[in-house]
Amino acid sequence: MNERLQLALTAPVDHPAFPGHFPGQPILPGAALLDLAIVALQRALGVEAGTVRIASAKFLKPVGPGSALALSAEAAKAGSWRCTLSDTAGATVAQCELSLETAE
């Protein structure tokens, strides 16, 4: 079974990381971008928050306040997902591979 998901995300304009990262030219930190992707993936899969293991992550392009993003996720091995986040022009802004473990 080769499960794929396509999800839409938006970097919230009021995200608390923007004011300090960086004043005058705000960008969403990589950890916050991963968090948005993880939460969206958990919701789409209907799993409760639990342990997340990040095998790899690459951040290729800055993400600003209000940026619309597409999350493409493909199931890899058991519980593992390969994810690509793209902007509205189709440019890849980040890639990651992560594993989701459900809360007990």
Biopython code that builds the backbone (N, CA, C, O; Angstrom):
import numpy as np
from Bio.PDB.StructureBuilder import StructureBuilder

atoms = [
    (1, "MET", "N", (0.848, -1.186, 0.000)),
    (1, "MET", "CA", (0.000, 0.000, 0.000)),
    (1, "MET", "C", (0.883, 1.235, 0.000)),
    (1, "MET", "O", (1.747, 1.387, 0.864)),
    (2, "ASN", "N", (0.669, 2.111, -0.961)),
    (2, "ASN", "CA", (1.464, 3.321, -1.088)),
    (2, "ASN", "C", (0.565, 4.525, -0.830)),
    (2, "ASN", "O", (0.017, 5.115, -1.761)),
    (3, "GLU", "N", (0.423, 4.876, 0.427)),
    (3, "GLU", "CA", (-0.487, 5.950, 0.812)),
    (3, "GLU", "C", (0.156, 7.311, 0.583)),
    (3, "GLU", "O", (1.317, 7.533, 0.925)),
    (4, "ARG", "N", (-0.623, 8.216, -0.001)),
    (4, "ARG", "CA", (-0.179, 9.593, -0.247)),
    (4, "ARG", "C", (-1.239, 10.554, 0.257)),
    (4, "ARG", "O", (-2.438, 10.288, 0.171)),
    (5, "LEU", "N", (-0.775, 11.667, 0.782)),
    (5, "LEU", "CA", (-1.668, 12.721, 1.247)),
    (5, "LEU", "C", (-1.247, 14.042, 0.637)),
    (5, "LEU", "O", (-0.057, 14.307, 0.465)),
    (6, "GLN", "N", (-2.227, 14.869, 0.311)),
    (6, "GLN", "CA", (-1.995, 16.240, -0.142)),
    (6, "GLN", "C", (-2.772, 17.144, 0.802)),
    (6, "GLN", "O", (-3.996, 17.045, 0.887)),
    (7, "LEU", "N", (-2.078, 18.021, 1.507)),
    (7, "LEU", "CA", (-2.717, 18.884, 2.493)),
    (7, "LEU", "C", (-2.343, 20.339, 2.244)),
    (7, "LEU", "O", (-1.254, 20.636, 1.754)),
    (8, "ALA", "N", (-3.248, 21.231, 2.584)),
    (8, "ALA", "CA", (-2.980, 22.667, 2.476)),
    (8, "ALA", "C", (-2.680, 23.219, 3.864)),
    (8, "ALA", "O", (-3.356, 22.887, 4.838)),
    (9, "LEU", "N", (-1.658, 24.067, 3.941)),
    (9, "LEU", "CA", (-1.261, 24.705, 5.195)),
    (9, "LEU", "C", (-1.075, 26.197, 4.963)),
    (9, "LEU", "O", (-0.849, 26.636, 3.835)),
    (10, "THR", "N", (-1.171, 26.960, 6.020)),
    (10, "THR", "CA", (-0.861, 28.383, 5.972)),
    (10, "THR", "C", (-0.011, 28.727, 7.181)),
    (10, "THR", "O", (-0.322, 28.328, 8.303)),
    (11, "ALA", "N", (1.057, 29.463, 6.951)),
    (11, "ALA", "CA", (1.879, 29.954, 8.060)),
    (11, "ALA", "C", (1.100, 31.088, 8.722)),
    (11, "ALA", "O", (0.929, 32.145, 8.114)),
    (12, "PRO", "N", (0.625, 30.897, 9.953)),
    (12, "PRO", "CA", (-0.213, 31.917, 10.582)),
    (12, "PRO", "C", (0.497, 33.272, 10.686)),
    (12, "PRO", "O", (1.648, 33.355, 11.114)),
    (13, "VAL", "N", (-0.205, 34.313, 10.291)),
    (13, "VAL", "CA", (0.349, 35.663, 10.350)),
    (13, "VAL", "C", (0.745, 36.021, 11.783)),
    (13, "VAL", "O", (1.725, 36.734, 12.000)),
    (14, "ASP", "N", (-0.011, 35.529, 12.752)),
    (14, "ASP", "CA", (0.224, 35.878, 14.154)),
    (14, "ASP", "C", (1.062, 34.836, 14.906)),
    (14, "ASP", "O", (1.045, 34.805, 16.137)),
    (15, "HIS", "N", (1.791, 33.985, 14.179)),
    (15, "HIS", "CA", (2.620, 32.975, 14.857)),
    (15, "HIS", "C", (3.596, 33.688, 15.792)),
    (15, "HIS", "O", (4.219, 34.671, 15.389)),
    (16, "PRO", "N", (3.743, 33.220, 17.021)),
    (16, "PRO", "CA", (4.589, 33.914, 18.004)),
    (16, "PRO", "C", (6.081, 33.960, 17.647)),
    (16, "PRO", "O", (6.823, 34.735, 18.250)),
    (17, "ALA", "N", (6.532, 33.161, 16.695)),
    (17, "ALA", "CA", (7.950, 33.186, 16.326)),
    (17, "ALA", "C", (8.292, 34.354, 15.406)),
    (17, "ALA", "O", (9.452, 34.763, 15.351)),
    (18, "PHE", "N", (7.317, 34.899, 14.684)),
    (18, "PHE", "CA", (7.617, 35.931, 13.697)),
    (18, "PHE", "C", (8.209, 37.221, 14.284)),
    (18, "PHE", "O", (9.172, 37.738, 13.718)),
    (19, "PRO", "N", (7.683, 37.763, 15.383)),
    (19, "PRO", "CA", (8.236, 39.034, 15.867)),
    (19, "PRO", "C", (9.740, 38.994, 16.179)),
    (19, "PRO", "O", (10.421, 40.001, 15.984)),
    (20, "GLY", "N", (10.263, 37.893, 16.643)),
    (20, "GLY", "CA", (11.677, 37.843, 16.994)),
    (20, "GLY", "C", (12.543, 37.140, 15.965)),
    (20, "GLY", "O", (13.746, 36.982, 16.174)),
    (21, "HIS", "N", (11.950, 36.716, 14.857)),
    (21, "HIS", "CA", (12.708, 35.892, 13.905)),
    (21, "HIS", "C", (12.392, 36.298, 12.479)),
    (21, "HIS", "O", (11.676, 35.515, 11.856)),
    (22, "PHE", "N", (12.756, 37.255, 11.938)),
    (22, "PHE", "CA", (13.668, 38.332, 12.294)),
    (22, "PHE", "C", (12.945, 39.652, 12.142)),
    (22, "PHE", "O", (12.182, 39.824, 11.192)),
    (23, "PRO", "N", (13.161, 40.592, 13.051)),
    (23, "PRO", "CA", (12.473, 41.891, 12.961)),
    (23, "PRO", "C", (12.707, 42.550, 11.596)),
    (23, "PRO", "O", (13.836, 42.616, 11.109)),
    (24, "GLY", "N", (11.637, 43.027, 11.004)),
    (24, "GLY", "CA", (11.726, 43.681, 9.704)),
    (24, "GLY", "C", (11.661, 42.732, 8.519)),
    (24, "GLY", "O", (11.316, 43.153, 7.415)),
    (25, "GLN", "N", (11.982, 41.470, 8.721)),
    (25, "GLN", "CA", (11.907, 40.477, 7.653)),
    (25, "GLN", "C", (11.587, 39.124, 8.288)),
    (25, "GLN", "O", (12.447, 38.244, 8.351)),
    (26, "PRO", "N", (10.348, 38.961, 8.757)),
    (26, "PRO", "CA", (9.994, 37.744, 9.498)),
    (26, "PRO", "C", (10.005, 36.482, 8.636)),
    (26, "PRO", "O", (9.501, 36.471, 7.513)),
    (27, "ILE", "N", (10.594, 35.418, 9.193)),
    (27, "ILE", "CA", (10.541, 34.096, 8.575)),
    (27, "ILE", "C", (10.177, 33.089, 9.657)),
    (27, "ILE", "O", (10.497, 33.267, 10.832)),
    (28, "LEU", "N", (9.511, 32.044, 9.236)),
    (28, "LEU", "CA", (9.103, 30.994, 10.173)),
    (28, "LEU", "C", (10.294, 30.073, 10.422)),
    (28, "LEU", "O", (10.844, 29.519, 9.470)),
    (29, "PRO", "N", (10.705, 29.897, 11.675)),
    (29, "PRO", "CA", (11.815, 28.988, 11.956)),
    (29, "PRO", "C", (11.488, 27.557, 11.510)),
    (29, "PRO", "O", (10.324, 27.157, 11.479)),
    (30, "GLY", "N", (12.516, 26.806, 11.171)),
    (30, "GLY", "CA", (12.333, 25.435, 10.702)),
    (30, "GLY", "C", (11.561, 24.564, 11.670)),
    (30, "GLY", "O", (10.720, 23.767, 11.253)),
    (31, "ALA", "N", (11.837, 24.708, 12.975)),
    (31, "ALA", "CA", (11.127, 23.888, 13.969)),
    (31, "ALA", "C", (9.633, 24.186, 13.955)),
    (31, "ALA", "O", (8.817, 23.276, 14.099)),
    (32, "ALA", "N", (9.272, 25.453, 13.783)),
    (32, "ALA", "CA", (7.854, 25.827, 13.735)),
    (32, "ALA", "C", (7.205, 25.321, 12.454)),
    (32, "ALA", "O", (6.041, 24.919, 12.466)),
    (33, "LEU", "N", (7.943, 25.337, 11.354)),
    (33, "LEU", "CA", (7.426, 24.812, 10.091)),
    (33, "LEU", "C", (7.189, 23.303, 10.195)),
    (33, "LEU", "O", (6.167, 22.797, 9.731)),
    (34, "LEU", "N", (8.138, 22.592, 10.804)),
    (34, "LEU", "CA", (7.945, 21.160, 11.022)),
    (34, "LEU", "C", (6.734, 20.892, 11.901)),
    (34, "LEU", "O", (5.974, 19.957, 11.648)),
    (35, "ASP", "N", (6.554, 21.705, 12.927)),
    (35, "ASP", "CA", (5.401, 21.535, 13.813)),
    (35, "ASP", "C", (4.093, 21.676, 13.040)),
    (35, "ASP", "O", (3.175, 20.880, 13.237)),
    (36, "LEU", "N", (3.993, 22.674, 12.166)),
    (36, "LEU", "CA", (2.782, 22.835, 11.345)),
    (36, "LEU", "C", (2.530, 21.583, 10.511)),
    (36, "LEU", "O", (1.398, 21.108, 10.424)),
    (37, "ALA", "N", (3.581, 21.052, 9.901)),
    (37, "ALA", "CA", (3.448, 19.857, 9.059)),
    (37, "ALA", "C", (3.041, 18.642, 9.887)),
    (37, "ALA", "O", (2.180, 17.867, 9.472)),
    (38, "ILE", "N", (3.656, 18.477, 11.049)),
    (38, "ILE", "CA", (3.362, 17.321, 11.908)),
    (38, "ILE", "C", (1.918, 17.361, 12.393)),
    (38, "ILE", "O", (1.222, 16.347, 12.350)),
    (39, "VAL", "N", (1.464, 18.520, 12.852)),
    (39, "VAL", "CA", (0.084, 18.649, 13.338)),
    (39, "VAL", "C", (-0.902, 18.368, 12.204)),
    (39, "VAL", "O", (-1.894, 17.668, 12.410)),
    (40, "ALA", "N", (-0.643, 18.904, 11.014)),
    (40, "ALA", "CA", (-1.533, 18.667, 9.870)),
    (40, "ALA", "C", (-1.569, 17.184, 9.502)),
    (40, "ALA", "O", (-2.635, 16.646, 9.198)),
    (41, "LEU", "N", (-0.420, 16.527, 9.527)),
    (41, "LEU", "CA", (-0.351, 15.107, 9.203)),
    (41, "LEU", "C", (-1.086, 14.269, 10.249)),
    (41, "LEU", "O", (-1.818, 13.343, 9.898)),
    (42, "GLN", "N", (-0.898, 14.585, 11.520)),
    (42, "GLN", "CA", (-1.601, 13.858, 12.580)),
    (42, "GLN", "C", (-3.114, 14.007, 12.445)),
    (42, "GLN", "O", (-3.853, 13.037, 12.611)),
    (43, "ARG", "N", (-3.571, 15.213, 12.145)),
    (43, "ARG", "CA", (-5.017, 15.439, 11.970)),
    (43, "ARG", "C", (-5.549, 14.651, 10.778)),
    (43, "ARG", "O", (-6.609, 14.031, 10.860)),
    (44, "ALA", "N", (-4.818, 14.676, 9.681)),
    (44, "ALA", "CA", (-5.264, 13.976, 8.477)),
    (44, "ALA", "C", (-5.331, 12.465, 8.696)),
    (44, "ALA", "O", (-6.191, 11.784, 8.138)),
    (45, "LEU", "N", (-4.418, 11.955, 9.511)),
    (45, "LEU", "CA", (-4.384, 10.521, 9.789)),
    (45, "LEU", "C", (-5.277, 10.125, 10.952)),
    (45, "LEU", "O", (-5.516, 8.939, 11.179)),
    (46, "GLY", "N", (-5.776, 11.118, 11.693)),
    (46, "GLY", "CA", (-6.633, 10.845, 12.836)),
    (46, "GLY", "C", (-5.888, 10.224, 14.001)),
    (46, "GLY", "O", (-6.448, 9.412, 14.737)),
    (47, "VAL", "N", (-4.624, 10.600, 14.173)),
    (47, "VAL", "CA", (-3.849, 10.066, 15.292)),
    (47, "VAL", "C", (-3.639, 11.139, 16.352)),
    (47, "VAL", "O", (-3.514, 12.326, 16.049)),
    (48, "GLU", "N", (-3.605, 10.692, 17.597)),
    (48, "GLU", "CA", (-3.349, 11.591, 18.716)),
    (48, "GLU", "C", (-1.864, 11.948, 18.737)),
    (48, "GLU", "O", (-1.016, 11.191, 18.265)),
    (49, "ALA", "N", (-1.579, 13.112, 19.294)),
    (49, "ALA", "CA", (-0.186, 13.527, 19.423)),
    (49, "ALA", "C", (0.566, 12.524, 20.278)),
    (49, "ALA", "O", (0.062, 12.072, 21.306)),
    (50, "GLY", "N", (1.736, 12.187, 19.866)),
    (50, "GLY", "CA", (2.602, 11.266, 20.593)),
    (50, "GLY", "C", (4.037, 11.621, 20.266)),
    (50, "GLY", "O", (4.350, 12.782, 20.003)),
    (51, "THR", "N", (4.894, 10.646, 20.281)),
    (51, "THR", "CA", (6.296, 10.871, 19.966)),
    (51, "THR", "C", (6.473, 11.013, 18.458)),
    (51, "THR", "O", (5.907, 10.246, 17.680)),
    (52, "VAL", "N", (7.257, 11.995, 18.062)),
    (52, "VAL", "CA", (7.601, 12.192, 16.660)),
    (52, "VAL", "C", (9.113, 12.085, 16.546)),
    (52, "VAL", "O", (9.854, 12.737, 17.282)),
    (53, "ARG", "N", (9.552, 11.264, 15.626)),
    (53, "ARG", "CA", (10.987, 11.128, 15.367)),
    (53, "ARG", "C", (11.264, 11.718, 13.978)),
    (53, "ARG", "O", (10.641, 11.346, 12.984)),
    (54, "ILE", "N", (12.212, 12.641, 13.950)),
    (54, "ILE", "CA", (12.567, 13.296, 12.694)),
    (54, "ILE", "C", (13.873, 12.674, 12.200)),
    (54, "ILE", "O", (14.934, 12.888, 12.786)),
    (55, "ALA", "N", (13.784, 11.902, 11.116)),
    (55, "ALA", "CA", (14.960, 11.245, 10.559)),
    (55, "ALA", "C", (15.816, 12.227, 9.770)),
    (55, "ALA", "O", (17.043, 12.137, 9.772)),
    (56, "SER", "N", (15.150, 13.175, 9.091)),
    (56, "SER", "CA", (15.876, 14.184, 8.320)),
    (56, "SER", "C", (14.977, 15.386, 8.093)),
    (56, "SER", "O", (13.751, 15.274, 8.100)),
    (57, "ALA", "N", (15.599, 16.525, 7.894)),
    (57, "ALA", "CA", (14.862, 17.747, 7.571)),
    (57, "ALA", "C", (15.791, 18.688, 6.814)),
    (57, "ALA", "O", (16.942, 18.891, 7.199)),
    (58, "LYS", "N", (15.269, 19.258, 5.733)),
    (58, "LYS", "CA", (15.996, 20.252, 4.942)),
    (58, "LYS", "C", (15.076, 21.443, 4.752)),
    (58, "LYS", "O", (13.897, 21.290, 4.431)),
    (59, "PHE", "N", (15.623, 22.622, 4.954)),
    (59, "PHE", "CA", (14.866, 23.849, 4.766)),
    (59, "PHE", "C", (15.519, 24.600, 3.613)),
    (59, "PHE", "O", (16.674, 25.015, 3.701)),
    (60, "LEU", "N", (14.759, 24.769, 2.525)),
    (60, "LEU", "CA", (15.336, 25.249, 1.277)),
    (60, "LEU", "C", (14.962, 26.674, 0.908)),
    (60, "LEU", "O", (15.645, 27.307, 0.103)),
    (61, "LYS", "N", (13.880, 27.184, 1.490)),
    (61, "LYS", "CA", (13.404, 28.508, 1.117)),
    (61, "LYS", "C", (12.662, 29.098, 2.309)),
    (61, "LYS", "O", (11.921, 28.379, 2.980)),
    (62, "PRO", "N", (12.841, 30.395, 2.593)),
    (62, "PRO", "CA", (12.143, 30.997, 3.733)),
    (62, "PRO", "C", (10.624, 31.013, 3.554)),
    (62, "PRO", "O", (10.109, 31.093, 2.439)),
    (63, "VAL", "N", (9.934, 30.936, 4.677)),
    (63, "VAL", "CA", (8.466, 30.990, 4.707)),
    (63, "VAL", "C", (8.074, 32.199, 5.559)),
    (63, "VAL", "O", (8.467, 32.304, 6.721)),
    (64, "GLY", "N", (7.307, 33.096, 4.978)),
    (64, "GLY", "CA", (6.891, 34.303, 5.679)),
    (64, "GLY", "C", (5.481, 34.201, 6.219)),
    (64, "GLY", "O", (4.777, 33.224, 5.964)),
    (65, "PRO", "N", (5.067, 35.226, 6.975)),
    (65, "PRO", "CA", (3.717, 35.243, 7.550)),
    (65, "PRO", "C", (2.638, 35.142, 6.472)),
    (65, "PRO", "O", (2.694, 35.834, 5.455)),
    (66, "GLY", "N", (1.666, 34.279, 6.708)),
    (66, "GLY", "CA", (0.544, 34.128, 5.793)),
    (66, "GLY", "C", (0.832, 33.307, 4.556)),
    (66, "GLY", "O", (-0.037, 33.185, 3.693)),
    (67, "SER", "N", (2.025, 32.738, 4.437)),
    (67, "SER", "CA", (2.372, 31.947, 3.250)),
    (67, "SER", "C", (1.487, 30.706, 3.144)),
    (67, "SER", "O", (1.316, 29.963, 4.111)),
    (68, "ALA", "N", (0.934, 30.500, 1.964)),
    (68, "ALA", "CA", (0.153, 29.294, 1.682)),
    (68, "ALA", "C", (1.119, 28.211, 1.228)),
    (68, "ALA", "O", (1.992, 28.452, 0.394)),
    (69, "LEU", "N", (0.954, 27.016, 1.785)),
    (69, "LEU", "CA", (1.854, 25.904, 1.494)),
    (69, "LEU", "C", (1.064, 24.650, 1.169)),
    (69, "LEU", "O", (-0.065, 24.473, 1.626)),
    (70, "ALA", "N", (1.673, 23.785, 0.377)),
    (70, "ALA", "CA", (1.113, 22.469, 0.099)),
    (70, "ALA", "C", (2.031, 21.436, 0.742)),
    (70, "ALA", "O", (3.248, 21.476, 0.562)),
    (71, "LEU", "N", (1.443, 20.520, 1.484)),
    (71, "LEU", "CA", (2.194, 19.426, 2.098)),
    (71, "LEU", "C", (1.861, 18.154, 1.342)),
    (71, "LEU", "O", (0.708, 17.725, 1.303)),
    (72, "SER", "N", (2.868, 17.561, 0.747)),
    (72, "SER", "CA", (2.731, 16.285, 0.071)),
    (72, "SER", "C", (3.436, 15.255, 0.943)),
    (72, "SER", "O", (4.633, 15.383, 1.203)),
    (73, "ALA", "N", (2.717, 14.243, 1.396)),
    (73, "ALA", "CA", (3.279, 13.225, 2.278)),
    (73, "ALA", "C", (3.059, 11.847, 1.673)),
    (73, "ALA", "O", (1.974, 11.535, 1.181)),
    (74, "GLU", "N", (4.096, 11.034, 1.716)),
    (74, "GLU", "CA", (4.022, 9.674, 1.195)),
    (74, "GLU", "C", (4.481, 8.709, 2.278)),
    (74, "GLU", "O", (5.541, 8.882, 2.878)),
    (75, "ALA", "N", (3.664, 7.691, 2.516)),
    (75, "ALA", "CA", (4.018, 6.680, 3.506)),
    (75, "ALA", "C", (5.261, 5.948, 3.036)),
    (75, "ALA", "O", (5.349, 5.513, 1.888)),
    (76, "ALA", "N", (6.218, 5.820, 3.941)),
    (76, "ALA", "CA", (7.443, 5.079, 3.638)),
    (76, "ALA", "C", (7.340, 3.744, 4.357)),
    (76, "ALA", "O", (6.471, 2.937, 4.026)),
    (77, "LYS", "N", (8.192, 3.496, 5.317)),
    (77, "LYS", "CA", (8.083, 2.264, 6.103)),
    (77, "LYS", "C", (7.090, 2.481, 7.236)),
    (77, "LYS", "O", (6.585, 3.592, 7.399)),
    (78, "ALA", "N", (6.804, 1.474, 8.003)),
    (78, "ALA", "CA", (5.784, 1.515, 9.059)),
    (78, "ALA", "C", (5.878, 2.776, 9.906)),
    (78, "ALA", "O", (6.854, 2.991, 10.623)),
    (79, "GLY", "N", (4.839, 3.605, 9.808)),
    (79, "GLY", "CA", (4.762, 4.812, 10.620)),
    (79, "GLY", "C", (5.630, 5.959, 10.162)),
    (79, "GLY", "O", (5.647, 7.009, 10.804)),
    (80, "SER", "N", (6.354, 5.789, 9.062)),
    (80, "SER", "CA", (7.265, 6.814, 8.565)),
    (80, "SER", "C", (6.667, 7.512, 7.339)),
    (80, "SER", "O", (6.017, 6.882, 6.506)),
    (81, "TRP", "N", (6.897, 8.804, 7.248)),
    (81, "TRP", "CA", (6.371, 9.603, 6.146)),
    (81, "TRP", "C", (7.465, 10.468, 5.548)),
    (81, "TRP", "O", (8.246, 11.088, 6.271)),
    (82, "ARG", "N", (7.516, 10.506, 4.228)),
    (82, "ARG", "CA", (8.392, 11.439, 3.511)),
    (82, "ARG", "C", (7.523, 12.617, 3.102)),
    (82, "ARG", "O", (6.505, 12.448, 2.431)),
    (83, "CYS", "N", (7.931, 13.807, 3.512)),
    (83, "CYS", "CA", (7.107, 14.994, 3.292)),
    (83, "CYS", "C", (7.855, 16.060, 2.505)),
    (83, "CYS", "O", (9.061, 16.249, 2.664)),
    (84, "THR", "N", (7.109, 16.746, 1.655)),
    (84, "THR", "CA", (7.626, 17.895, 0.924)),
    (84, "THR", "C", (6.634, 19.030, 1.105)),
    (84, "THR", "O", (5.432, 18.863, 0.898)),
    (85, "LEU", "N", (7.154, 20.181, 1.494)),
    (85, "LEU", "CA", (6.337, 21.391, 1.610)),
    (85, "LEU", "C", (6.708, 22.310, 0.458)),
    (85, "LEU", "O", (7.886, 22.587, 0.233)),
    (86, "SER", "N", (5.701, 22.783, -0.273)),
    (86, "SER", "CA", (5.921, 23.647, -1.434)),
    (86, "SER", "C", (5.120, 24.926, -1.295)),
    (86, "SER", "O", (4.080, 24.954, -0.638)),
    (87, "ASP", "N", (5.617, 25.993, -1.925)),
    (87, "ASP", "CA", (4.865, 27.253, -1.928)),
    (87, "ASP", "C", (3.877, 27.256, -3.088)),
    (87, "ASP", "O", (3.774, 26.274, -3.823)),
    (88, "THR", "N", (3.159, 28.349, -3.250)),
    (88, "THR", "CA", (2.115, 28.412, -4.286)),
    (88, "THR", "C", (2.687, 28.378, -5.701)),
    (88, "THR", "O", (1.972, 28.048, -6.647)),
    (89, "ALA", "N", (3.963, 28.714, -5.854)),
    (89, "ALA", "CA", (4.605, 28.650, -7.169)),
    (89, "ALA", "C", (5.132, 27.249, -7.464)),
    (89, "ALA", "O", (5.637, 26.988, -8.556)),
    (90, "GLY", "N", (5.010, 26.342, -6.477)),
    (90, "GLY", "CA", (5.480, 24.974, -6.661)),
    (90, "GLY", "C", (6.915, 24.745, -6.226)),
    (90, "GLY", "O", (7.429, 23.634, -6.349)),
    (91, "ALA", "N", (7.573, 25.789, -5.713)),
    (91, "ALA", "CA", (8.956, 25.640, -5.254)),
    (91, "ALA", "C", (8.981, 24.919, -3.908)),
    (91, "ALA", "O", (8.166, 25.206, -3.030)),
    (92, "THR", "N", (9.905, 23.996, -3.750)),
    (92, "THR", "CA", (10.045, 23.263, -2.497)),
    (92, "THR", "C", (10.658, 24.177, -1.444)),
    (92, "THR", "O", (11.727, 24.751, -1.650)),
    (93, "VAL", "N", (9.968, 24.305, -0.310)),
    (93, "VAL", "CA", (10.501, 25.112, 0.791)),
    (93, "VAL", "C", (11.126, 24.242, 1.871)),
    (93, "VAL", "O", (12.012, 24.701, 2.592)),
    (94, "ALA", "N", (10.680, 22.991, 1.998)),
    (94, "ALA", "CA", (11.243, 22.079, 3.004)),
    (94, "ALA", "C", (10.930, 20.640, 2.635)),
    (94, "ALA", "O", (9.957, 20.351, 1.938)),
    (95, "GLN", "N", (11.782, 19.746, 3.122)),
    (95, "GLN", "CA", (11.580, 18.306, 2.980)),
    (95, "GLN", "C", (11.921, 17.667, 4.313)),
    (95, "GLN", "O", (12.818, 18.130, 5.018)),
    (96, "CYS", "N", (11.210, 16.608, 4.658)),
    (96, "CYS", "CA", (11.540, 15.902, 5.890)),
    (96, "CYS", "C", (11.064, 14.456, 5.804)),
    (96, "CYS", "O", (10.212, 14.101, 4.990)),
    (97, "GLU", "N", (11.638, 13.652, 6.659)),
    (97, "GLU", "CA", (11.146, 12.294, 6.869)),
    (97, "GLU", "C", (10.947, 12.142, 8.355)),
    (97, "GLU", "O", (11.849, 12.408, 9.149)),
    (98, "LEU", "N", (9.743, 11.706, 8.728)),
    (98, "LEU", "CA", (9.432, 11.591, 10.144)),
    (98, "LEU", "C", (8.586, 10.380, 10.430)),
    (98, "LEU", "O", (7.922, 9.831, 9.551)),
    (99, "SER", "N", (8.625, 9.976, 11.686)),
    (99, "SER", "CA", (7.816, 8.839, 12.161)),
    (99, "SER", "C", (6.888, 9.323, 13.242)),
    (99, "SER", "O", (7.293, 10.090, 14.116)),
    (100, "LEU", "N", (5.646, 8.887, 13.194)),
    (100, "LEU", "CA", (4.643, 9.260, 14.181)),
    (100, "LEU", "C", (4.324, 8.068, 15.062)),
    (100, "LEU", "O", (4.031, 6.982, 14.562)),
    (101, "GLU", "N", (4.380, 8.261, 16.345)),
    (101, "GLU", "CA", (3.959, 7.239, 17.290)),
    (101, "GLU", "C", (2.778, 7.807, 18.055)),
    (101, "GLU", "O", (2.844, 8.939, 18.535)),
    (102, "THR", "N", (1.715, 7.057, 18.178)),
    (102, "THR", "CA", (0.531, 7.549, 18.845)),
    (102, "THR", "C", (0.722, 7.610, 20.350)),
    (102, "THR", "O", (1.508, 6.862, 20.931)),
    (103, "ALA", "N", (-0.021, 8.524, 20.964)),
    (103, "ALA", "CA", (-0.006, 8.647, 22.435)),
    (103, "ALA", "C", (-0.722, 7.466, 23.038)),
    (103, "ALA", "O", (-1.680, 6.947, 22.466)),
    (104, "GLU", "N", (-0.255, 7.045, 24.192)),
    (104, "GLU", "CA", (-0.906, 5.909, 24.860)),
    (104, "GLU", "C", (-1.650, 6.355, 26.069)),
    (104, "GLU", "O", (-2.259, 5.535, 26.757)),
]
sb = StructureBuilder()
sb.init_structure("model")
sb.init_model(0)
sb.init_chain("A")
sb.init_seg("    ")
for serial, (resi, resn, name, xyz) in enumerate(atoms, 1):
    if name == "N":
        sb.init_residue(resn, " ", resi, " ")
    sb.init_atom(name, np.array(xyz, "f"), 0.0, 1.0, " ", f" {name:<3s}", serial, name[0])
structure = sb.get_structure()
